[in-house]
């Protein structure tokens, strides 16, 4: 059964490239790929005013912060550590999104 986690290369192993097969993608990566493909098919040639990159980051950040914080029972220090960011940065992001 696949795990919803990023696969980290073993020490000394070469980093994976995007040219590798989709079978080596994590479940999260595959989910994002499907969603972006569906979004692009839906909008066709219509341009995204803010840019697709900014749109995806904006749409993903709030649920990411909410879910990681909930997983760690509201403990901001553990959530920040899991996210790989400083606790102060987490608090700034939570405040900016009205999650505090």
SEKOLPA-39765 format. One record per residue: residue number from 1; residue in three letters; x, y, z of N, C-alpha, C in turn. Coordinates in Angstrom, 3 decimals, padded with zeros to 6 digits. Layout:
! SEKOLPA-39765
> num, residu, n.x, n.y, n.z, ca.x, ca.y, ca.z, c.x, c.y, c.z
> NUM, ala, X, Y, Z, X, Y, Z, X, Y, Z
...
//
This chain:
! SEKOLPA-39765
> num, residu, n.x, n.y, n.z, ca.x, ca.y, ca.z, c.x, c.y, c.z
> 1, unk, 000.848, -001.176, 000.000, 000.000, 000.000, 000.000, 000.893, 001.239, 000.000
> 2, unk, 000.719, 002.196, -000.954, 001.570, 003.379, -001.004, 001.334, 004.292, 000.198
> 3, unk, 002.375, 004.967, 000.585, 002.322, 005.894, 001.700, 002.246, 007.314, 001.155
> 4, unk, 001.423, 008.170, 001.767, 001.325, 009.568, 001.355, 002.487, 010.352, 001.923
> 5, unk, 003.657, 010.149, 001.387, 004.844, 010.843, 001.868, 005.820, 011.020, 000.726
> 6, unk, 006.642, 012.021, 000.859, 007.686, 012.252, -000.128, 008.769, 011.216, 000.106
> 7, unk, 009.251, 010.625, -000.948, 010.338, 009.670, -000.824, 011.655, 010.433, -000.838
> 8, unk, 012.410, 010.330, 000.227, 013.700, 010.995, 000.302, 014.771, 010.043, -000.211
> 9, unk, 015.743, 010.577, -000.968, 016.803, 009.697, -001.468, 017.677, 009.212, -000.321
> 10, unk, 018.193, 008.021, -000.454, 019.115, 007.491, 000.548, 020.391, 008.310, 000.513
> 11, unk, 021.111, 008.315, 001.612, 022.358, 009.078, 001.693, 023.266, 008.676, 000.533
> 12, unk, 023.742, 009.673, -000.191, 024.635, 009.427, -001.309, 023.931, 009.080, -002.603
> 13, unk, 022.633, 008.896, -002.572, 021.897, 008.548, -003.791, 021.634, 009.803, -004.610
> 14, unk, 021.518, 009.633, -005.905, 021.222, 010.758, -006.790, 019.791, 011.217, -006.575
> 15, unk, 019.543, 012.498, -006.755, 018.213, 013.055, -006.594, 017.331, 012.641, -007.757
> 16, unk, 016.044, 012.364, -007.476, 015.107, 011.993, -008.534, 014.849, 013.191, -009.434
> 17, unk, 014.606, 012.919, -010.703, 014.283, 013.986, -011.642, 012.847, 013.823, -012.094
> 18, unk, 012.289, 014.904, -012.654, 010.912, 014.864, -013.119, 010.747, 013.955, -014.324
> 19, unk, 011.852, 013.565, -014.973, 011.751, 012.695, -016.136, 011.547, 011.238, -015.751
> 20, unk, 011.626, 010.930, -014.443, 011.396, 009.559, -014.011, 009.918, 009.221, -014.130
> 21, unk, 009.608, 007.950, -014.143, 008.232, 007.506, -014.370, 007.292, 007.959, -013.265
> 22, unk, 006.013, 008.093, -013.618, 004.990, 008.504, -012.652, 004.848, 007.483, -011.540
> 23, unk, 005.252, 006.245, -011.781, 005.172, 005.215, -010.766, 006.048, 005.507, -009.563
> 24, unk, 007.047, 006.351, -009.733, 007.943, 006.671, -008.628, 007.479, 007.907, -007.865
> 25, unk, 006.382, 008.530, -008.282, 005.861, 009.710, -007.605, 005.151, 009.308, -006.320
> 26, unk, 005.195, 010.213, -005.339, 004.443, 009.972, -004.115, 002.955, 010.148, -004.412
> 27, unk, 002.121, 009.658, -003.516, 000.679, 009.794, -003.685, 000.277, 011.269, -003.701
> 28, unk, 000.933, 012.082, -002.898, 000.643, 013.517, -002.861, 000.996, 014.172, -004.188
> 29, unk, 002.149, 013.837, -004.724, 002.574, 014.387, -006.012, 001.608, 014.004, -007.127
> 30, unk, 001.181, 012.768, -007.115, 000.231, 012.297, -008.131, -001.103, 013.016, -008.004
> 31, unk, -001.557, 013.252, -006.791, -002.807, 013.975, -006.555, -002.709, 015.402, -007.096
> 32, unk, -001.599, 016.066, -006.841, -001.396, 017.427, -007.344, -001.374, 017.417, -008.868
> 33, unk, -000.680, 016.448, -009.454, -000.614, 016.358, -010.923, -002.001, 016.211, -011.533
> 34, unk, -002.811, 015.300, -010.975, -004.175, 015.108, -011.487, -005.000, 016.377, -011.364
> 35, unk, -004.895, 017.051, -010.223, -005.689, 018.251, -009.980, -005.289, 019.381, -010.912
> 36, unk, -003.990, 019.565, -011.115, -003.524, 020.627, -012.022, -003.946, 020.320, -013.454
> 37, unk, -003.829, 019.062, -013.876, -004.275, 018.694, -015.230, -005.756, 018.995, -015.411
> 38, unk, -006.567, 018.627, -014.402, -008.021, 018.874, -014.487, -008.302, 020.374, -014.527
> 39, unk, -007.597, 021.159, -013.697, -007.789, 022.610, -013.676, -007.445, 023.212, -015.036
> 40, unk, -006.312, 022.807, -015.598, -005.904, 023.335, -016.903, -006.901, 022.953, -017.993
> 41, unk, -007.437, 021.748, -017.935, -008.445, 021.326, -018.915, -009.717, 022.157, -018.762
> 42, unk, -010.070, 022.480, -017.521, -011.276, 023.271, -017.260, -011.154, 024.707, -017.754
> 43, unk, -009.984, 025.325, -017.564, -009.853, 026.735, -017.940, -009.435, 026.925, -019.386
> 44, unk, -008.911, 025.881, -020.023, -008.511, 025.980, -021.418, -007.453, 027.050, -021.619
> 45, unk, -007.708, 027.965, -022.558, -006.746, 029.023, -022.865, -006.936, 030.272, -022.008
> 46, unk, -007.887, 030.250, -021.092, -008.119, 031.395, -020.215, -006.917, 031.574, -019.295
> 47, unk, -006.420, 032.810, -019.213, -005.274, 033.073, -018.353, -005.704, 033.248, -016.912
> 48, unk, -004.884, 032.797, -016.017, -005.087, 032.995, -014.586, -004.440, 034.330, -014.246
> 49, unk, -005.234, 035.299, -013.787, -004.750, 036.670, -013.574, -003.544, 036.739, -012.646
> 50, unk, -003.555, 035.950, -011.565, -002.464, 036.012, -010.605, -001.317, 035.063, -010.945
> 51, unk, -001.506, 034.231, -011.941, -000.505, 033.236, -012.299, -000.828, 031.911, -011.623
> 52, unk, -000.622, 030.836, -012.335, -000.970, 029.512, -011.836, -000.160, 029.153, -010.584
> 53, unk, 001.104, 029.508, -010.563, 001.955, 029.190, -009.410, 001.409, 029.844, -008.146
> 54, unk, 001.114, 031.126, -008.203, 000.583, 031.842, -007.035, -000.771, 031.275, -006.625
> 55, unk, -001.606, 030.933, -007.596, -002.920, 030.365, -007.308, -002.795, 029.036, -006.563
> 56, unk, -001.937, 028.156, -007.054, -001.772, 026.848, -006.415, -001.229, 027.012, -005.002
> 57, unk, -000.229, 027.853, -004.821, 000.324, 028.060, -003.483, -000.726, 028.615, -002.532
> 58, unk, -001.508, 029.569, -003.000, -002.552, 030.161, -002.153, -003.604, 029.127, -001.770
> 59, unk, -004.002, 028.309, -002.722, -005.040, 027.304, -002.477, -004.553, 026.148, -001.609
> 60, unk, -003.281, 025.825, -001.675, -002.746, 024.681, -000.950, -002.289, 025.047, 000.464
> 61, unk, -001.794, 026.256, 000.658, -001.193, 026.612, 001.949, -002.175, 026.542, 003.120
> 62, unk, -003.376, 027.068, 002.962, -004.335, 027.083, 004.081, -004.690, 025.673, 004.539
> 63, unk, -005.131, 024.770, 003.640, -005.431, 023.428, 004.127, -004.192, 022.694, 004.655
> 64, unk, -003.028, 022.953, 004.078, -001.799, 022.340, 004.578, -001.543, 022.755, 006.022
> 65, unk, -001.594, 024.060, 006.281, -001.369, 024.549, 007.640, -002.415, 023.995, 008.599
> 66, unk, -003.677, 024.031, 008.175, -004.774, 023.557, 009.031, -004.612, 022.076, 009.382
> 67, unk, -004.313, 021.254, 008.397, -004.210, 019.809, 008.610, -002.986, 019.433, 009.446
> 68, unk, -001.846, 020.063, 009.181, -000.639, 019.745, 009.951, -000.818, 020.182, 011.401
> 69, unk, -001.413, 021.343, 011.609, -001.658, 021.815, 012.972, -002.632, 020.880, 013.699
> 70, unk, -003.674, 020.452, 013.019, -004.635, 019.534, 013.631, -003.985, 018.185, 013.935
> 71, unk, -003.145, 017.703, 013.030, -002.460, 016.428, 013.227, -001.601, 016.458, 014.485
> 72, unk, -001.029, 017.625, 014.763, -000.167, 017.790, 015.942, -000.939, 018.393, 017.118
> 73, unk, -002.259, 018.208, 017.114, -003.134, 018.634, 018.219, -002.938, 020.096, 018.606
> 74, unk, -002.736, 020.964, 017.608, -002.602, 022.389, 017.859, -001.237, 022.826, 018.349
> 75, unk, -000.300, 021.892, 018.492, 001.037, 022.235, 018.967, 001.820, 022.886, 017.825
> 76, unk, 001.995, 024.205, 017.931, 002.629, 024.971, 016.858, 004.098, 024.621, 016.679
> 77, unk, 004.788, 024.315, 017.758, 006.211, 023.955, 017.652, 006.385, 022.674, 016.846
> 78, unk, 005.572, 021.658, 017.146, 005.664, 020.393, 016.410, 005.198, 020.567, 014.967
> 79, unk, 004.149, 021.358, 014.770, 003.661, 021.594, 013.405, 004.717, 022.322, 012.583
> 80, unk, 005.341, 023.333, 013.163, 006.390, 024.082, 012.454, 007.547, 023.162, 012.096
> 81, unk, 007.924, 022.310, 013.030, 009.012, 021.365, 012.779, 008.651, 020.424, 011.635
> 82, unk, 007.428, 019.911, 011.628, 006.980, 019.010, 010.567, 006.979, 019.714, 009.212
> 83, unk, 006.644, 021.002, 009.212, 006.609, 021.785, 007.970, 007.996, 022.238, 007.535
> 84, unk, 008.957, 022.152, 008.451, 010.314, 022.593, 008.122, 010.467, 024.099, 008.153
> 85, unk, 009.630, 024.760, 008.964, 009.715, 026.215, 009.087, 009.833, 026.588, 010.560
> 86, unk, 010.243, 027.823, 010.800, 010.361, 028.355, 012.150, 008.970, 028.568, 012.734
> 87, unk, 008.837, 028.431, 014.048, 007.540, 028.623, 014.708, 007.005, 030.030, 014.468
> 88, unk, 007.883, 031.034, 014.472, 007.448, 032.411, 014.224, 006.890, 032.553, 012.803
> 89, unk, 007.506, 031.874, 011.863, 007.018, 031.899, 010.478, 005.648, 031.234, 010.403
> 90, unk, 005.494, 030.128, 011.106, 004.186, 029.453, 011.140, 003.130, 030.386, 011.707
> 91, unk, 003.438, 031.049, 012.817, 002.476, 031.965, 013.436, 002.114, 033.111, 012.481
> 92, unk, 003.088, 033.610, 011.753, 002.831, 034.689, 010.787, 001.885, 034.201, 009.690
> 93, unk, 002.118, 032.983, 009.208, 001.268, 032.427, 008.154, -000.143, 032.153, 008.692
> 94, unk, -000.231, 031.618, 009.912, -001.539, 031.356, 010.515, -002.320, 032.653, 010.683
> 95, unk, -001.650, 033.702, 011.146, -002.301, 034.999, 011.324, -002.751, 035.584, 009.969
> 96, unk, -001.900, 035.479, 008.977, -002.223, 036.021, 007.654, -003.452, 035.343, 007.049
> 97, unk, -003.649, 034.074, 007.369, -004.786, 033.325, 006.828, -005.965, 033.263, 007.805
> 98, unk, -005.873, 033.974, 008.919, -006.959, 033.996, 009.884, -007.145, 032.667, 010.610
> 99, unk, -006.078, 031.930, 010.805, -006.166, 030.622, 011.438, -005.743, 030.636, 012.906
> 100, unk, -005.396, 031.791, 013.438, -005.005, 031.860, 014.855, -006.191, 032.053, 015.735
//
